[in-house]
Amino acid sequence: MKAGDELPTLTIPLTRTLIVAGALASRDYQDVHHDPEAARAKGSPEIFMNILTTNGLVGRYITDHFGPRCTLRKVAIRLGAPNYPGDTMVLSGTITEVTDGAAVVRVVGANGIGHHVTGTVTVGLPEGTV
């Protein structure tokens, strides 16, 4: 593993169930995450995914690649284009730095209208990985 290595992509279908379940699981009861009429009244064409669900999906993407013994040391993400039901988000990552026991990964999650999430994840690696 070295800087410049790319992680395999992860494609996530954005279902209404995923969006609502993620909001409920993270105790985010904002109506824009589960009520289409309320979302439209607030200027959105549809319900949309919350940042906590996105954060969880980014974490899953990293741990799926590096394995169950890795640790997420820092997740620094920013949201962009909303994730609406019926679209697909594709997560991709590039290792930007590898040090003793850790790696930094630049992550991008893109959907049909742009970049939904961008940021970096610092992941602690099990001894002997690097």
NUVOVO-992148 format. One record per residue (C-alpha): chain; x, y, z; residue number from 1. Coordinates in nm, 4 decimals. Layout:
# NUVOVO-992148
<site><mol>A</mol><u>X</u><v>Y</v><w>Z</w><seq>NUM</seq></site>
...
# end
This chain:
# NUVOVO-992148
<site><mol>A</mol><u>0.0000</u><v>0.0000</v><w>0.0000</w><seq>1</seq></site>
<site><mol>A</mol><u>0.1303</u><v>0.3419</v><w>-0.0987</w><seq>2</seq></site>
<site><mol>A</mol><u>0.0202</u><v>0.6959</v><w>-0.1707</w><seq>3</seq></site>
<site><mol>A</mol><u>-0.1626</u><v>0.7070</v><w>-0.5027</w><seq>4</seq></site>
<site><mol>A</mol><u>-0.3245</u><v>0.3650</v><w>-0.4684</w><seq>5</seq></site>
<site><mol>A</mol><u>-0.6948</u><v>0.3684</v><w>-0.5467</w><seq>6</seq></site>
<site><mol>A</mol><u>-0.9574</u><v>0.1780</v><w>-0.3520</w><seq>7</seq></site>
<site><mol>A</mol><u>-1.2202</u><v>-0.0188</v><w>-0.5433</w><seq>8</seq></site>
<site><mol>A</mol><u>-1.5427</u><v>0.1773</v><w>-0.5845</w><seq>9</seq></site>
<site><mol>A</mol><u>-1.8578</u><v>0.1011</v><w>-0.3855</w><seq>10</seq></site>
<site><mol>A</mol><u>-2.1940</u><v>0.1588</v><w>-0.5531</w><seq>11</seq></site>
<site><mol>A</mol><u>-2.4859</u><v>0.2304</v><w>-0.3210</w><seq>12</seq></site>
<site><mol>A</mol><u>-2.8437</u><v>0.2415</v><w>-0.4521</w><seq>13</seq></site>
<site><mol>A</mol><u>-3.0187</u><v>0.5349</v><w>-0.2823</w><seq>14</seq></site>
<site><mol>A</mol><u>-3.3544</u><v>0.3938</v><w>-0.1842</w><seq>15</seq></site>
<site><mol>A</mol><u>-3.6210</u><v>0.5750</v><w>0.0117</w><seq>16</seq></site>
<site><mol>A</mol><u>-3.5871</u><v>0.3020</v><w>0.2758</w><seq>17</seq></site>
<site><mol>A</mol><u>-3.2113</u><v>0.3618</v><w>0.3129</w><seq>18</seq></site>
<site><mol>A</mol><u>-3.2620</u><v>0.7369</v><w>0.3520</w><seq>19</seq></site>
<site><mol>A</mol><u>-3.5452</u><v>0.7079</v><w>0.6064</w><seq>20</seq></site>
<site><mol>A</mol><u>-3.3839</u><v>0.4204</v><w>0.7992</w><seq>21</seq></site>
<site><mol>A</mol><u>-3.0528</u><v>0.6098</v><w>0.8214</w><seq>22</seq></site>
<site><mol>A</mol><u>-3.2265</u><v>0.9165</v><w>0.9615</w><seq>23</seq></site>
<site><mol>A</mol><u>-3.4194</u><v>0.7091</v><w>1.2152</w><seq>24</seq></site>
<site><mol>A</mol><u>-3.1144</u><v>0.5064</v><w>1.3186</w><seq>25</seq></site>
<site><mol>A</mol><u>-2.9206</u><v>0.8275</v><w>1.3851</w><seq>26</seq></site>
<site><mol>A</mol><u>-3.2199</u><v>0.9827</v><w>1.5670</w><seq>27</seq></site>
<site><mol>A</mol><u>-3.2480</u><v>1.2612</v><w>1.3121</w><seq>28</seq></site>
<site><mol>A</mol><u>-3.6206</u><v>1.3271</v><w>1.2992</w><seq>29</seq></site>
<site><mol>A</mol><u>-3.5996</u><v>1.6302</v><w>1.0678</w><seq>30</seq></site>
<site><mol>A</mol><u>-3.9010</u><v>1.6011</v><w>0.8399</w><seq>31</seq></site>
<site><mol>A</mol><u>-3.6951</u><v>1.6622</v><w>0.5239</w><seq>32</seq></site>
<site><mol>A</mol><u>-3.5442</u><v>1.3133</v><w>0.5700</w><seq>33</seq></site>
<site><mol>A</mol><u>-3.8747</u><v>1.1236</v><w>0.5732</w><seq>34</seq></site>
<site><mol>A</mol><u>-4.1692</u><v>1.3422</v><w>0.4621</w><seq>35</seq></site>
<site><mol>A</mol><u>-4.1778</u><v>1.4288</v><w>0.0881</w><seq>36</seq></site>
<site><mol>A</mol><u>-4.4448</u><v>1.6992</v><w>0.1326</w><seq>37</seq></site>
<site><mol>A</mol><u>-4.2460</u><v>1.8726</v><w>0.4069</w><seq>38</seq></site>
<site><mol>A</mol><u>-3.9276</u><v>1.8479</v><w>0.1999</w><seq>39</seq></site>
<site><mol>A</mol><u>-4.1023</u><v>2.0122</v><w>-0.0973</w><seq>40</seq></site>
<site><mol>A</mol><u>-4.2496</u><v>2.2837</v><w>0.1280</w><seq>41</seq></site>
<site><mol>A</mol><u>-3.8923</u><v>2.3642</v><w>0.2365</w><seq>42</seq></site>
<site><mol>A</mol><u>-3.7640</u><v>2.3887</v><w>-0.1217</w><seq>43</seq></site>
<site><mol>A</mol><u>-3.6337</u><v>2.0379</v><w>-0.1867</w><seq>44</seq></site>
<site><mol>A</mol><u>-3.7816</u><v>1.8276</v><w>-0.4666</w><seq>45</seq></site>
<site><mol>A</mol><u>-3.7704</u><v>1.5140</v><w>-0.2488</w><seq>46</seq></site>
<site><mol>A</mol><u>-3.6515</u><v>1.3797</v><w>0.0871</w><seq>47</seq></site>
<site><mol>A</mol><u>-3.2726</u><v>1.3589</v><w>0.1118</w><seq>48</seq></site>
<site><mol>A</mol><u>-3.0056</u><v>1.1708</v><w>0.3061</w><seq>49</seq></site>
<site><mol>A</mol><u>-2.8702</u><v>1.3182</v><w>0.6282</w><seq>50</seq></site>
<site><mol>A</mol><u>-2.4998</u><v>1.3684</v><w>0.7011</w><seq>51</seq></site>
<site><mol>A</mol><u>-2.4955</u><v>1.1018</v><w>0.9724</w><seq>52</seq></site>
<site><mol>A</mol><u>-2.6007</u><v>0.8347</v><w>0.7228</w><seq>53</seq></site>
<site><mol>A</mol><u>-2.3405</u><v>0.9601</v><w>0.4776</w><seq>54</seq></site>
<site><mol>A</mol><u>-2.0772</u><v>0.9494</v><w>0.7530</w><seq>55</seq></site>
<site><mol>A</mol><u>-2.1718</u><v>0.5887</v><w>0.8280</w><seq>56</seq></site>
<site><mol>A</mol><u>-2.1511</u><v>0.4895</v><w>0.4622</w><seq>57</seq></site>
<site><mol>A</mol><u>-1.8063</u><v>0.6508</v><w>0.4299</w><seq>58</seq></site>
<site><mol>A</mol><u>-1.6957</u><v>0.4581</v><w>0.7390</w><seq>59</seq></site>
<site><mol>A</mol><u>-1.8313</u><v>0.1357</v><w>0.5920</w><seq>60</seq></site>
<site><mol>A</mol><u>-1.6451</u><v>0.2029</v><w>0.2673</w><seq>61</seq></site>
<site><mol>A</mol><u>-1.3141</u><v>0.2401</v><w>0.4505</w><seq>62</seq></site>
<site><mol>A</mol><u>-1.3593</u><v>-0.0559</v><w>0.6872</w><seq>63</seq></site>
<site><mol>A</mol><u>-1.4767</u><v>-0.2810</v><w>0.4023</w><seq>64</seq></site>
<site><mol>A</mol><u>-1.1439</u><v>-0.2112</v><w>0.2316</w><seq>65</seq></site>
<site><mol>A</mol><u>-0.9018</u><v>-0.2116</v><w>0.5254</w><seq>66</seq></site>
<site><mol>A</mol><u>-1.0751</u><v>-0.4827</v><w>0.7295</w><seq>67</seq></site>
<site><mol>A</mol><u>-1.2417</u><v>-0.5216</v><w>1.0666</w><seq>68</seq></site>
<site><mol>A</mol><u>-0.9227</u><v>-0.4603</v><w>1.2649</w><seq>69</seq></site>
<site><mol>A</mol><u>-0.8704</u><v>-0.1075</v><w>1.1314</w><seq>70</seq></site>
<site><mol>A</mol><u>-0.9843</u><v>0.1968</v><w>1.3299</w><seq>71</seq></site>
<site><mol>A</mol><u>-1.1341</u><v>0.5175</v><w>1.1998</w><seq>72</seq></site>
<site><mol>A</mol><u>-0.9166</u><v>0.7830</v><w>1.3626</w><seq>73</seq></site>
<site><mol>A</mol><u>-1.0590</u><v>1.0875</v><w>1.1864</w><seq>74</seq></site>
<site><mol>A</mol><u>-1.3428</u><v>1.1402</v><w>0.9401</w><seq>75</seq></site>
<site><mol>A</mol><u>-1.3516</u><v>1.4909</v><w>0.7901</w><seq>76</seq></site>
<site><mol>A</mol><u>-1.6242</u><v>1.5173</v><w>0.5288</w><seq>77</seq></site>
<site><mol>A</mol><u>-1.8292</u><v>1.7882</v><w>0.3614</w><seq>78</seq></site>
<site><mol>A</mol><u>-2.1641</u><v>1.7476</v><w>0.1881</w><seq>79</seq></site>
<site><mol>A</mol><u>-2.2423</u><v>1.8827</v><w>-0.1572</w><seq>80</seq></site>
<site><mol>A</mol><u>-2.5182</u><v>1.7618</v><w>-0.3914</w><seq>81</seq></site>
<site><mol>A</mol><u>-2.8053</u><v>1.5955</v><w>-0.2011</w><seq>82</seq></site>
<site><mol>A</mol><u>-2.8648</u><v>1.2204</v><w>-0.2156</w><seq>83</seq></site>
<site><mol>A</mol><u>-3.2237</u><v>1.1718</v><w>-0.3344</w><seq>84</seq></site>
<site><mol>A</mol><u>-3.4136</u><v>0.8418</v><w>-0.3596</w><seq>85</seq></site>
<site><mol>A</mol><u>-3.3858</u><v>0.6706</v><w>-0.6950</w><seq>86</seq></site>
<site><mol>A</mol><u>-3.0274</u><v>0.7826</v><w>-0.7589</w><seq>87</seq></site>
<site><mol>A</mol><u>-2.7024</u><v>0.5953</v><w>-0.6953</w><seq>88</seq></site>
<site><mol>A</mol><u>-2.3951</u><v>0.7071</v><w>-0.5024</w><seq>89</seq></site>
<site><mol>A</mol><u>-2.0534</u><v>0.5755</v><w>-0.6034</w><seq>90</seq></site>
<site><mol>A</mol><u>-1.7828</u><v>0.6034</v><w>-0.3387</w><seq>91</seq></site>
<site><mol>A</mol><u>-1.4206</u><v>0.6155</v><w>-0.4514</w><seq>92</seq></site>
<site><mol>A</mol><u>-1.1002</u><v>0.6663</v><w>-0.2607</w><seq>93</seq></site>
<site><mol>A</mol><u>-0.7331</u><v>0.7378</v><w>-0.3119</w><seq>94</seq></site>
<site><mol>A</mol><u>-0.4646</u><v>0.6833</v><w>-0.0512</w><seq>95</seq></site>
<site><mol>A</mol><u>-0.2834</u><v>1.0147</v><w>-0.0108</w><seq>96</seq></site>
<site><mol>A</mol><u>-0.0463</u><v>0.9289</v><w>0.2731</w><seq>97</seq></site>
<site><mol>A</mol><u>0.0869</u><v>0.6211</v><w>0.4482</w><seq>98</seq></site>
<site><mol>A</mol><u>0.2737</u><v>0.6450</v><w>0.7766</w><seq>99</seq></site>
<site><mol>A</mol><u>0.3680</u><v>0.3926</v><w>1.0400</w><seq>100</seq></site>
<site><mol>A</mol><u>0.0376</u><v>0.2384</v><w>1.1383</w><seq>101</seq></site>
<site><mol>A</mol><u>-0.1969</u><v>0.4740</v><w>0.9512</w><seq>102</seq></site>
<site><mol>A</mol><u>-0.3191</u><v>0.5827</v><w>0.6103</w><seq>103</seq></site>
<site><mol>A</mol><u>-0.5059</u><v>0.8899</v><w>0.4901</w><seq>104</seq></site>
<site><mol>A</mol><u>-0.7674</u><v>0.8335</v><w>0.2195</w><seq>105</seq></site>
<site><mol>A</mol><u>-0.9269</u><v>1.1040</v><w>0.0058</w><seq>106</seq></site>
<site><mol>A</mol><u>-1.2912</u><v>1.0004</v><w>-0.0387</w><seq>107</seq></site>
<site><mol>A</mol><u>-1.5472</u><v>1.1187</v><w>-0.2953</w><seq>108</seq></site>
<site><mol>A</mol><u>-1.9084</u><v>1.0060</v><w>-0.3160</w><seq>109</seq></site>
<site><mol>A</mol><u>-2.0721</u><v>1.1063</v><w>-0.6445</w><seq>110</seq></site>
<site><mol>A</mol><u>-2.4354</u><v>1.0814</v><w>-0.7489</w><seq>111</seq></site>
<site><mol>A</mol><u>-2.6234</u><v>1.1785</v><w>-1.0653</w><seq>112</seq></site>
<site><mol>A</mol><u>-2.6083</u><v>1.5512</v><w>-0.9913</w><seq>113</seq></site>
<site><mol>A</mol><u>-2.2547</u><v>1.5885</v><w>-0.8567</w><seq>114</seq></site>
<site><mol>A</mol><u>-2.0335</u><v>1.5190</v><w>-0.5583</w><seq>115</seq></site>
<site><mol>A</mol><u>-2.2471</u><v>1.4328</v><w>-0.2576</w><seq>116</seq></site>
<site><mol>A</mol><u>-1.9546</u><v>1.3962</v><w>-0.0179</w><seq>117</seq></site>
<site><mol>A</mol><u>-1.5852</u><v>1.4835</v><w>-0.0263</w><seq>118</seq></site>
<site><mol>A</mol><u>-1.3242</u><v>1.4608</v><w>0.2432</w><seq>119</seq></site>
<site><mol>A</mol><u>-1.0536</u><v>1.2574</v><w>0.4073</w><seq>120</seq></site>
<site><mol>A</mol><u>-1.0451</u><v>0.9626</v><w>0.6421</w><seq>121</seq></site>
<site><mol>A</mol><u>-0.7475</u><v>0.8757</v><w>0.8588</w><seq>122</seq></site>
<site><mol>A</mol><u>-0.7492</u><v>0.5051</v><w>0.9291</w><seq>123</seq></site>
<site><mol>A</mol><u>-0.5406</u><v>0.3246</v><w>1.1863</w><seq>124</seq></site>
<site><mol>A</mol><u>-0.4039</u><v>-0.0014</v><w>1.0498</w><seq>125</seq></site>
<site><mol>A</mol><u>-0.3336</u><v>-0.3222</v><w>1.2395</w><seq>126</seq></site>
<site><mol>A</mol><u>0.0288</u><v>-0.3863</v><w>1.3248</w><seq>127</seq></site>
<site><mol>A</mol><u>0.2232</u><v>-0.5315</v><w>1.0334</w><seq>128</seq></site>
<site><mol>A</mol><u>-0.0098</u><v>-0.3932</v><w>0.7660</w><seq>129</seq></site>
<site><mol>A</mol><u>0.2204</u><v>-0.1210</v><w>0.6348</w><seq>130</seq></site>
# end
